[in-house]
């Protein structure tokens, strides 16, 4: 059994990957990607040329979906959308693996692979699926996910998007923390029997400095009724420390968990 302080070793895979595939959506992890796909290491996904092209593709997709000329879509919206999508995949896989299987694949930046293009054949994958960490306890799960996801893959993602996309790190960090909470909502909905464990892990992760920088859990009574991202209990809500800037798209108001929402509740749209 691998402890949180050790290097990844073989074992513990079991039904993890088929189970992730059954959950669908952002939980899917190709392990390993089929031969002939365009999957490349995480560092290549985040390389300036690849990331610049990815931002441009996402910007065009947002323009088409909004009925706007592409030059009327703020480039930072495309950066934010790109980054939150990748962060959501990372957190979805990490949470599901830890909560449902007590074993997490190596999700560090040196182990991940993905298509270098938007909507590529490999949204997220690992080249060595047998390598990972046993996380039989909550503390071990927090330690492993902090080291491999927060301080490695997500940190590289934030750095690249801040540099290439010229987007404030506050936006990117809050996107990732919001993605973590969102992943827990989806997992809890799909596997209700494991909902309590999922939320327990999320609460502990939200105490990690780099994650806490992205937002906090507040009493729902302190917020307007339409403000705050849903948590496990009705009397609490998640509020992020930054804004994803999606409100700059036509028809898209503020997200309920947006840092701007408490002062502009009339502009909140959607259910978070």
C-alpha positions as a Markdown table, in Angstrom:
| # | Residue | x | y | z |
|---|---|---|---|---|
| 1 | Unk | 0.0 | 0.0 | 0.0 |
| 2 | Unk | 1.4 | 3.4 | -1.0 |
| 3 | Unk | 1.4 | 6.1 | 1.6 |
| 4 | Unk | 1.0 | 9.8 | 0.8 |
| 5 | Unk | 4.7 | 10.5 | 1.3 |
| 6 | Unk | 5.9 | 7.8 | -1.1 |
| 7 | Unk | 6.4 | 7.7 | -4.9 |
| 8 | Unk | 3.7 | 6.2 | -7.0 |
| 9 | Unk | 3.7 | 2.5 | -7.4 |
| 10 | Unk | 1.8 | -0.1 | -9.4 |
| 11 | Unk | -1.4 | -1.5 | -7.9 |
| 12 | Unk | -4.8 | -0.4 | -6.7 |
| 13 | Unk | -6.3 | 0.2 | -10.2 |
| 14 | Unk | -9.2 | -2.4 | -10.0 |
| 15 | Unk | -12.4 | -1.0 | -11.5 |
| 16 | Unk | -11.3 | 2.6 | -11.3 |
| 17 | Unk | -11.0 | 3.5 | -15.0 |
| 18 | Unk | -14.2 | 1.7 | -16.1 |
| 19 | Unk | -16.0 | 3.4 | -13.2 |
| 20 | Unk | -14.7 | 6.8 | -14.2 |
| 21 | Unk | -15.9 | 6.2 | -17.8 |
| 22 | Unk | -19.4 | 5.2 | -16.4 |
| 23 | Unk | -19.6 | 8.5 | -14.6 |
| 24 | Unk | -19.0 | 10.3 | -17.9 |
| 25 | Unk | -18.4 | 13.9 | -18.6 |
| 26 | Unk | -15.4 | 15.5 | -16.9 |
| 27 | Unk | -14.8 | 12.3 | -15.0 |
| 28 | Unk | -13.5 | 10.4 | -18.1 |
| 29 | Unk | -9.8 | 9.6 | -18.0 |
| 30 | Unk | -8.1 | 7.7 | -20.9 |
| 31 | Unk | -5.6 | 5.4 | -19.3 |
| 32 | Unk | -3.7 | 5.0 | -21.4 |
| 33 | Unk | -4.8 | 6.8 | -24.5 |
| 34 | Unk | -5.2 | 4.5 | -27.6 |
| 35 | Unk | -2.2 | 4.3 | -29.9 |
| 36 | Unk | -2.3 | 6.9 | -32.7 |
| 37 | Unk | -4.1 | 9.7 | -30.7 |
| 38 | Unk | -2.7 | 13.2 | -30.5 |
| 39 | Unk | -2.1 | 13.0 | -26.7 |
| 40 | Unk | 1.0 | 14.8 | -25.6 |
| 41 | Unk | 2.6 | 15.5 | -22.1 |
| 42 | Unk | 0.9 | 18.1 | -19.9 |
| 43 | Unk | 3.9 | 20.4 | -20.4 |
| 44 | Unk | 3.3 | 20.4 | -24.2 |
| 45 | Unk | -0.4 | 21.0 | -23.7 |
| 46 | Unk | 0.6 | 24.2 | -21.8 |
| 47 | Unk | 3.3 | 25.3 | -24.1 |
| 48 | Unk | 2.9 | 28.8 | -25.4 |
| 49 | Unk | 2.2 | 28.0 | -29.1 |
| 50 | Unk | -0.3 | 25.2 | -28.2 |
| 51 | Unk | -2.1 | 27.2 | -25.6 |
| 52 | Unk | -2.3 | 30.3 | -27.8 |
| 53 | Unk | -4.0 | 28.3 | -30.5 |
| 54 | Unk | -6.3 | 26.7 | -28.0 |
| 55 | Unk | -7.4 | 30.0 | -26.6 |
| 56 | Unk | -8.1 | 31.2 | -30.2 |
| 57 | Unk | -10.2 | 28.1 | -30.9 |
| 58 | Unk | -12.2 | 28.6 | -27.7 |
| 59 | Unk | -12.7 | 32.3 | -28.4 |
| 60 | Unk | -14.1 | 31.4 | -31.9 |
| 61 | Unk | -16.4 | 28.8 | -30.3 |
| 62 | Unk | -17.7 | 31.4 | -27.8 |
| 63 | Unk | -18.2 | 33.9 | -30.5 |
| 64 | Unk | -20.2 | 31.5 | -32.6 |
| 65 | Unk | -22.3 | 30.4 | -29.6 |
| 66 | Unk | -23.0 | 34.0 | -28.7 |
| 67 | Unk | -23.6 | 35.2 | -32.2 |
| 68 | Unk | -20.8 | 37.7 | -32.1 |
| 69 | Unk | -17.8 | 38.6 | -34.3 |
| 70 | Unk | -14.8 | 37.0 | -32.7 |
| 71 | Unk | -13.1 | 40.3 | -32.1 |
| 72 | Unk | -16.0 | 41.3 | -29.8 |
| 73 | Unk | -15.3 | 38.4 | -27.4 |
| 74 | Unk | -12.9 | 39.4 | -24.7 |
| 75 | Unk | -9.8 | 37.1 | -25.0 |
| 76 | Unk | -9.7 | 36.7 | -21.2 |
| 77 | Unk | -13.1 | 35.0 | -21.4 |
| 78 | Unk | -11.6 | 32.4 | -23.7 |
| 79 | Unk | -8.6 | 32.0 | -21.4 |
| 80 | Unk | -10.9 | 31.5 | -18.4 |
| 81 | Unk | -13.1 | 29.0 | -20.2 |
| 82 | Unk | -10.1 | 27.0 | -21.3 |
| 83 | Unk | -8.6 | 26.9 | -17.9 |
| 84 | Unk | -11.7 | 26.1 | -15.9 |
| 85 | Unk | -12.5 | 23.2 | -18.3 |
| 86 | Unk | -9.1 | 21.6 | -17.7 |
| 87 | Unk | -9.3 | 22.3 | -13.9 |
| 88 | Unk | -12.7 | 20.7 | -13.8 |
| 89 | Unk | -11.5 | 17.5 | -15.4 |
| 90 | Unk | -8.6 | 17.3 | -13.0 |
| 91 | Unk | -10.7 | 17.7 | -9.9 |
| 92 | Unk | -13.5 | 15.4 | -11.1 |
| 93 | Unk | -11.1 | 12.6 | -11.7 |
| 94 | Unk | -9.2 | 13.2 | -8.5 |
| 95 | Unk | -12.3 | 13.3 | -6.3 |
| 96 | Unk | -14.0 | 10.3 | -7.8 |
| 97 | Unk | -10.9 | 8.2 | -7.6 |
| 98 | Unk | -10.2 | 9.1 | -4.0 |
| 99 | Unk | -13.7 | 8.9 | -2.7 |
| 100 | Unk | -15.0 | 5.8 | -4.6 |
| 101 | Unk | -11.8 | 3.8 | -4.9 |
| 102 | Unk | -9.4 | 5.0 | -2.2 |
| 103 | Unk | -6.7 | 5.0 | -4.9 |
| 104 | Unk | -5.7 | 7.9 | -7.1 |
| 105 | Unk | -3.8 | 7.7 | -10.3 |
| 106 | Unk | -0.7 | 9.8 | -10.6 |
| 107 | Unk | -2.2 | 13.1 | -11.7 |
| 108 | Unk | 1.0 | 15.2 | -11.4 |
| 109 | Unk | 2.2 | 17.4 | -14.2 |
| 110 | Unk | 4.8 | 14.8 | -15.3 |
| 111 | Unk | 2.2 | 12.0 | -15.5 |
| 112 | Unk | -0.7 | 13.7 | -17.3 |
| 113 | Unk | -1.3 | 13.6 | -21.1 |
| 114 | Unk | -4.0 | 15.3 | -23.2 |
| 115 | Unk | -4.8 | 16.5 | -26.7 |
| 116 | Unk | -3.1 | 19.8 | -27.3 |
| 117 | Unk | -6.2 | 21.1 | -29.0 |
| 118 | Unk | -9.7 | 22.1 | -27.8 |
| 119 | Unk | -12.1 | 19.1 | -28.0 |
| 120 | Unk | -9.3 | 16.8 | -29.0 |
| 121 | Unk | -9.6 | 13.0 | -28.8 |
| 122 | Unk | -7.9 | 12.9 | -25.4 |
| 123 | Unk | -9.4 | 15.5 | -23.0 |
| 124 | Unk | -7.3 | 14.1 | -20.2 |
| 125 | Unk | -5.3 | 10.9 | -19.7 |
| 126 | Unk | -2.4 | 9.2 | -18.0 |
| 127 | Unk | 0.2 | 7.2 | -19.9 |
| 128 | Unk | 1.0 | 4.9 | -17.0 |
| 129 | Unk | -2.4 | 3.9 | -15.5 |
| 130 | Unk | -0.9 | 1.4 | -13.1 |
| 131 | Unk | 0.9 | 4.1 | -11.2 |
| 132 | Unk | -0.9 | 5.9 | -8.4 |
| 133 | Unk | -1.4 | 6.3 | -4.6 |
| 134 | Unk | -3.4 | 4.3 | -2.1 |
| 135 | Unk | -5.4 | 6.9 | 0.0 |
| 136 | Unk | -7.2 | 4.8 | 2.7 |
| 137 | Unk | -7.7 | 7.9 | 5.0 |
| 138 | Unk | -8.9 | 11.4 | 4.5 |
| 139 | Unk | -5.6 | 12.9 | 5.5 |
| 140 | Unk | -3.7 | 10.8 | 3.0 |
| 141 | Unk | -6.1 | 11.8 | 0.2 |
| 142 | Unk | -5.6 | 15.5 | 1.1 |
| 143 | Unk | -1.8 | 15.1 | 1.1 |
| 144 | Unk | -1.7 | 13.2 | -2.2 |
| 145 | Unk | -4.1 | 15.6 | -4.0 |
| 146 | Unk | -2.4 | 18.6 | -2.6 |
| 147 | Unk | 1.0 | 17.5 | -3.9 |
| 148 | Unk | 0.0 | 16.0 | -7.3 |
| 149 | Unk | -3.0 | 18.2 | -8.3 |
| 150 | Unk | -2.8 | 21.5 | -6.4 |
| 151 | Unk | 1.0 | 22.0 | -6.3 |
| 152 | Unk | 1.8 | 20.3 | -9.6 |
| 153 | Unk | -0.7 | 20.0 | -12.4 |
| 154 | Unk | -3.0 | 22.9 | -11.4 |
| 155 | Unk | 0.0 | 25.1 | -10.5 |
| 156 | Unk | 1.5 | 24.6 | -14.0 |
| 157 | Unk | -1.9 | 25.3 | -15.5 |
| 158 | Unk | -2.3 | 28.6 | -13.6 |
| 159 | Unk | 1.2 | 29.7 | -14.5 |
| 160 | Unk | 0.8 | 29.0 | -18.2 |
| 161 | Unk | -2.6 | 30.7 | -18.5 |
| 162 | Unk | -1.4 | 33.7 | -16.5 |
| 163 | Unk | 1.7 | 34.0 | -18.7 |
| 164 | Unk | 0.3 | 33.1 | -22.1 |
| 165 | Unk | -3.2 | 34.3 | -21.6 |
| 166 | Unk | -2.3 | 37.4 | -19.6 |
| 167 | Unk | -5.0 | 36.7 | -17.1 |
| 168 | Unk | -4.7 | 37.5 | -13.3 |
| 169 | Unk | -3.8 | 34.5 | -11.2 |
| 170 | Unk | -6.7 | 35.4 | -8.9 |
| 171 | Unk | -9.2 | 34.5 | -11.7 |
| 172 | Unk | -7.5 | 31.2 | -12.4 |
| 173 | Unk | -7.1 | 30.1 | -8.8 |
| 174 | Unk | -10.8 | 31.0 | -8.0 |
| 175 | Unk | -11.8 | 29.1 | -11.2 |
| 176 | Unk | -10.1 | 26.0 | -9.9 |
| 177 | Unk | -11.5 | 26.2 | -6.4 |
| 178 | Unk | -15.0 | 26.7 | -7.9 |
| 179 | Unk | -14.3 | 23.7 | -10.1 |
| 180 | Unk | -13.5 | 21.6 | -7.1 |
| 181 | Unk | -16.8 | 22.4 | -5.4 |
| 182 | Unk | -18.6 | 21.8 | -8.7 |
| 183 | Unk | -17.0 | 18.4 | -9.1 |
| 184 | Unk | -18.3 | 17.5 | -5.6 |
| 185 | Unk | -21.8 | 18.5 | -6.5 |
| 186 | Unk | -21.8 | 16.3 | -9.6 |
| 187 | Unk | -20.2 | 13.4 | -7.9 |
| 188 | Unk | -22.6 | 13.6 | -5.0 |
| 189 | Unk | -25.6 | 13.7 | -7.4 |
| 190 | Unk | -24.3 | 10.6 | -9.3 |
| 191 | Unk | -23.2 | 8.6 | -6.3 |
| 192 | Unk | -25.5 | 9.7 | -3.4 |
| 193 | Unk | -24.1 | 7.0 | -1.1 |
| 194 | Unk | -20.7 | 8.6 | -1.3 |
| 195 | Unk | -21.9 | 12.2 | -1.1 |
| 196 | Unk | -20.9 | 12.7 | 2.5 |
| 197 | Unk | -17.3 | 11.5 | 1.9 |
| 198 | Unk | -17.0 | 13.7 | -1.2 |
| 199 | Unk | -18.0 | 16.8 | 0.7 |
| 200 | Unk | -15.8 | 15.9 | 3.6 |
| 201 | Unk | -12.8 | 15.7 | 1.3 |
| 202 | Unk | -13.7 | 19.0 | -0.4 |
| 203 | Unk | -14.0 | 20.7 | 2.9 |
| 204 | Unk | -10.5 | 19.6 | 3.9 |
| 205 | Unk | -9.0 | 20.6 | 0.5 |
| 206 | Unk | -10.6 | 24.1 | 0.9 |
| 207 | Unk | -8.4 | 24.5 | 4.0 |
| 208 | Unk | -5.2 | 24.0 | 1.9 |
| 209 | Unk | -3.7 | 27.5 | 1.4 |
| 210 | Unk | -3.5 | 27.4 | -2.4 |
| 211 | Unk | -7.1 | 26.2 | -2.6 |
| 212 | Unk | -8.5 | 28.5 | 0.1 |
| 213 | Unk | -7.1 | 31.4 | -1.9 |
| 214 | Unk | -9.8 | 30.7 | -4.5 |
| 215 | Unk | -12.8 | 31.0 | -2.2 |
| 216 | Unk | -14.5 | 30.1 | 1.1 |
| 217 | Unk | -17.6 | 28.6 | 2.6 |
| 218 | Unk | -19.9 | 31.1 | 4.2 |
| 219 | Unk | -23.2 | 31.0 | 6.1 |
| 220 | Unk | -26.0 | 31.2 | 3.5 |
| 221 | Unk | -27.9 | 33.5 | 5.9 |
| 222 | Unk | -25.2 | 36.2 | 5.3 |
| 223 | Unk | -25.8 | 36.2 | 1.5 |
| 224 | Unk | -28.7 | 37.2 | -0.8 |
| 225 | Unk | -30.9 | 34.2 | -1.5 |
| 226 | Unk | -29.5 | 33.9 | -5.1 |
| 227 | Unk | -25.9 | 34.4 | -4.1 |
| 228 | Unk | -23.5 | 31.5 | -3.3 |
| 229 | Unk | -22.6 | 28.2 | -4.8 |
| 230 | Unk | -24.5 | 25.2 | -3.4 |
| 231 | Unk | -22.7 | 23.1 | -0.8 |
| 232 | Unk | -23.7 | 20.0 | 1.1 |
| 233 | Unk | -26.0 | 21.8 | 3.4 |
| 234 | Unk | -28.6 | 24.4 | 2.7 |
| 235 | Unk | -27.3 | 26.8 | 5.4 |
| 236 | Unk | -23.9 | 27.2 | 3.7 |
| 237 | Unk | -22.6 | 28.5 | 0.4 |
| 238 | Unk | -19.3 | 28.8 | -1.5 |
| 239 | Unk | -18.1 | 32.2 | -2.6 |
| 240 | Unk | -15.1 | 32.5 | -4.8 |
| 241 | Unk | -12.4 | 35.1 | -4.5 |
| 242 | Unk | -12.4 | 36.1 | -8.2 |
| 243 | Unk | -14.6 | 36.3 | -11.2 |
| 244 | Unk | -14.5 | 34.0 | -14.3 |
| 245 | Unk | -15.5 | 37.0 | -16.4 |
| 246 | Unk | -18.1 | 35.0 | -18.3 |
| 247 | Unk | -20.6 | 37.8 | -17.6 |
| 248 | Unk | -18.9 | 39.6 | -20.5 |
| 249 | Unk | -20.7 | 37.3 | -22.9 |
| 250 | Unk | -24.2 | 38.3 | -24.0 |
| 251 | Unk | -26.9 | 36.6 | -21.9 |
| 252 | Unk | -24.5 | 35.4 | -19.3 |
| 253 | Unk | -24.8 | 37.2 | -16.0 |
| 254 | Unk | -22.8 | 36.6 | -12.8 |
| 255 | Unk | -22.4 | 33.1 | -11.5 |
| 256 | Unk | -24.0 | 32.6 | -8.1 |
| 257 | Unk | -20.6 | 32.0 | -6.5 |
| 258 | Unk | -18.9 | 35.0 | -8.1 |
| 259 | Unk | -17.0 | 37.4 | -5.9 |
| 260 | Unk | -19.1 | 40.2 | -7.5 |
| 261 | Unk | -22.4 | 38.6 | -6.8 |
| 262 | Unk | -23.0 | 39.9 | -3.2 |
| 263 | Unk | -22.9 | 43.5 | -4.4 |
| 264 | Unk | -24.8 | 42.8 | -7.6 |
| 265 | Unk | -27.3 | 40.0 | -6.8 |
| 266 | Unk | -29.7 | 41.3 | -9.5 |
| 267 | Unk | -27.1 | 40.2 | -12.2 |
| 268 | Unk | -26.8 | 36.6 | -11.0 |
| 269 | Unk | -28.0 | 34.0 | -13.5 |
| 270 | Unk | -28.0 | 30.2 | -13.5 |
| 271 | Unk | -27.7 | 27.7 | -10.7 |
| 272 | Unk | -24.2 | 27.0 | -9.3 |
